[in-house]
Every structure is written in C-alpha cells, then in structure tokens.
Amino acid sequence: MREEGKTEANVSAGYSDVVPVDREKLANLGVDPEACKRFASSQNTVHLNIIEFFHALPYFPVAFVKQTDNVYIPVAVLGLNAAENLFTDEQGNWPEDVYCPAFVRRYPFLTQTVSLEELKHNDENLRKPVYVDKSALSDSSAVLFVANGKATAEWERAESFVSDYISAEKQTLLFTKKLDDLKLLQPFDAQVHSNEGDMVRLKGLYRINENLLNKLPAKVVKDLMASGELSRIYAHLISLENFAKLLDRKARLKTASLSDKS
C-alpha cells in the first residue's frame, strides 16, 4: 500500500481563541486537562528546543521546518498525516514512558516567537507577553487567579515554565541560525518504508547535510563540539531513523484497532 502526506508545523497550530493573560478577566478560571489532551492528540509536528534533542531521540524523528527566509525551527514528528499524533491514546493521554515535548506541556499558554532582531540584543532577561487559549480554560479546574486578580500557585508554575521556554527558544534560535550561516540545512522528502512494505512521503522538511558537515573547517567543528551543538547535530541525524518506527507504530495501532472491532 502506498500513502503520501505532507508534514507542516505551525507554532500556534491547535490554538483557537488566543487572548492576553489578564488576571481580572481570567479570575476563577483554570486549565482544563481534557482540552490539553485534545490539543496533544491533534499535533503531528511540534516545536522542539535544542535542550530536548536527547530526550526526543529514542522516540521521534527530529527535523527542521522553514518559517521565513532565514529562520528554521526544529520539530519532533509525531504523526504521518495532518492532525495525527501516533503517541496519544483514544482519550488523549500521553504515554508515561515516552518523552512529552515542552511545546505540548506549555499549552494552553504561548508567547510570540523570539525573533532574530531580539536575539541580536542578547537580553538575558527577555520577557514577552503571555497569551492563553481561552477555549482551554474552565471554571471547574484549579484556578490561575482568584477574584482580586491575585496569582495562585497554578499560575506561578505556568509563568515559570513559559519563562524557561523562552530561554530555551533563544538558545534554539542561536543554534539554527548557526546551521543556516554554515549552509548545513537542506530540504528533503522523507520516504518512509515500514516492515510491512507500506510507504509514506513527508514533504516540507529540512535536515543537516552530512557531506557539508564533514567538510567544515576543524576550528568550526571544534567550536561546535565545545558548545555541545555537535552532539545535538548527531542526535538529529540519528533520530531520522525513527521515521520508519512511526510507520510501524501506525501499522500496529491499525491492527490493534481492527482486532478490537472484530
């Protein structure tokens, strides 16, 4: 059987009613866990920060997508078709033995993506307005703010997580900018073959060109090694073998579903 699909990533995909976090307007509302499960289940690619590459390596292909002419972001590929996550179950639960990317755990909060211009200022204390998908809030969940707008521990944890995410995003953008400056990224179509002979072609992805990597000057390689970026590069390259695992996983899930119906 031959299947073809196109993988695309959008850092705000799955958010439906984004509003600024306003302590008074969001008083007595909390994050609905069921909404978070629905969000996770709908993601076939998610933004991945450089500090997550080793965590993702055993499970997902790590590739890159191009957002603008000179901005690339790493993504973890979770599914082979649009809105398909092969790791969540029918109830949207994420398996305990599989790493859950920070992009998924950050939901329903988000900020504007760090820009190259902001990166030039090298502001270690960069803060950005926080937004929330209001459709994921409920008056029956642990509240973020009480009636007078005072923050609860729930909001403090969320705000701290978003702040850490921004720092990781900056580090990631520096990494991908370096890859772009070194001309290492190239577009590729992932042709994935399963053990059963099925094939899927994923388009719109980028990977690091190994031939160009091997031709880098010794000093550049030494700098990449000293910064820890070289190990992330190899984690990315090794992770590409996980495309076949995704197709095999999809086949197993399909077989299990047919068995349940029989």
N, C-alpha and C positions, 0 to 999 in steps of 0.2 A: 504494500500500500504506500502511496506517495502523498505526503501532506506538505503544504507550503504555507509559511506565515511570515509576518513582518513584526519584529520587535521594536518598539519605540519606548522611550522613557520621558516622562514629564514630571518634574519635581513637585507639582501640585496636583497630579492626577489623583482622583478619588476624593478630593475636597469639593464640597458642593455649595456651602454657604459660609464663606470666609469673612469674618468680621474682626476688627481690632479687639484685643483683650481689654475690656472696660470693667473695672472692679464693681461698679454700681450696677451696670446693665446685666452683668453675669452673676449677680448675687444669688445665692441659694441654688446655683446650678453646678453640676459635676459631670465628669466624663462617663458616658455610657459604655460599659465594657462590650456590649453587643455591637455597638457602632464601630468600635475598634476592630472587632473580629470581621465585620463586613468589609471594612477598609482593607485589612490584610489579605482577605480572600480575593480581592479584586486586582491585586498588584501582580503583574507578570515581570516587571523590572523595577528595582528600587535603587535610589541613590545609595552609594556605598562610600564611606570615608576611608582614607588610606589606613587609619589605625585598625580598620576592621578586616583588612585583606586576609590576615592569617586565620581569623575566626571563620571567614566565609569559605576559605579554601577547601575544607573537606566536603562541602555541600553544593555550592553554586558555581557556575561559570562567572568569572569576573571580567567584564568587558568595559568598553568606553562608548559613550554616545556624544555627538557633537551638538552643543546647544547654540553656539554662534560661530562666526568665522574663526575665532581663536580661543574658544572656551570649550573644554571637554570635561565630562564628569564620568567617574567610574560607576558602574551599575552591577548589581547582582541580578542575574537572570533566574527568575523563579518559575517561569512557565514558558510554554512554546506557542501559545496563542494569546490574543488580546484578552485582558482581564482574567487570565488563568494563573492561579497560584497552585502549584503541584504539591505544596507542603502543608497547607492548612486542610483540616478535615471538613466534613459537611457542615459542622457547626461553627466553622471559622477558627477553631483552636489551632494554635501553633504548636508543633510537637516539642516536647521538653528537651529532647536530645538533639535538636537542630538549632544552630545559632539564629537568632532573630535580629535582623539589621536595625540599627538605630533609627533609620528613616521610618520604619514601621512602628517602633516603640515611641517615637516622638508624636505621632498622631494623637489627638486632633490639632496639635499646635504646629505652627510653622512661622518662618520669617522669610523676608526676601533673601534670595541667594546672595552670598558675598560676591562682589564684583572685582574685576581686575583693578579698577581705579581705587577701590577701598584697600586692596591688597598693597598698592604702592605706598600708602601712608603708614603701613606697618604698625597699626594701632593694636597693641596687645589687649586693650580693654574695649575693643569694638563691641558695641551693643546695638541691637536692631529691634524695632518694634515687633512685638509678638502678636500673631493673629491666631484665630481658632476657627475650626469648622463648627459653627453653631449647631448644625444638624446632629452633631455627635454629643451634645450636652443634654442632660436630663435632670429633672428636679428630684429624682429618686436615687441619685448617686451621691457619693461623698463630695460635698461642696468645695468649690475652689475659693469662694469669697462668701463671707457672711453678710447680713443685711447692711451693715455700716461700711461695707467695702473692705473690711479687714481680711487680709490673706490668711488662708488656712495652711496646714502642713501639706495638703494636697497640691496647692498652687506653688508653694516653695520648692517642692520636689520637681514639679514640671518646669518651673522657671530655671532651676539649676541645670536640668537636663538640656533645655534649649540653649542655654549659655555654653555648655560644654560642646553641644553640637556645632555651634557657630565657630568655636575654636578649631574643632576637627575639620570643619568645612574649609576654613582658611588654609590649614595645613595641606588639605587635599588639592585645593586650587593651585597652591605653590608647586605641588608635585606634577599636576597635569600641565601647568604652564611650562615647566622644565621639559617635560616629554615633548610638548609642541615645539619649543625652542630648539630641541635637539633633532626635530623631524623624525621622531620614532614612531608616531602613530600613523596607522594606515587603515583604510576601510576594508572590511572583509564580510563576506557572507558565510555564516556558519552552516555548513551542510552536515547535519547530524544523522548518523545511522545507528539504529538500535540493534540489539542482539537478534530481534525477530525480523530484521530486514526493512523496517519502516525507515522513512527519511523525512526530515523537516529541514527547510532552508530558512534561516533567520537573516533578515537584512537590516541595514542601517546601523551596524555596529562597527567599532574600531578596536584594533589590537596593536600591541607593540611589535614592530618588525624585528625579528631576531637577527637577521643578517645585518641590519643597520646597527643594532645594539652591539654586535660583536666587532664592529668596525670603529666604535667610539675610541677616542684617544685614551691612553692609560690614565691620564690625570682626571679626565671626566669620570671614568669608571671608578677610580679611587674615591672621588668625591661622592658619587652615588652610593658607594659601599659605606663610607663614613657616616652619611646621613641616614642610613637604613633604607634608602629608597630602592637600592638594587635588589634587596631581598623581596620588597613588595613587587617589583617588576617580575621577578621569577615566580612569585606566588600567583600573579595574574596569568602568566604563561602556562603554568601547571594547571591552573583551575579550568582552562579551556577544555580539558579532558572531561569535565563534568557535563558538557552538553549531551554526550551520549547517555550519561546517567539520568539526565532529565527525561529523555525519550523512553528509556527503560522504566523509569518511575511511572511515567504516564501510562505505559502499556500495562504495568502491574495494577495500577488503580482501575483501569478499564476492565481488566479481567476480574478483579475483586467485585466491581460494581455489577458485572453480568452475573457473577456467582450469587450475589445477594438477591438478585431479581428472579433467579431460577428456582 
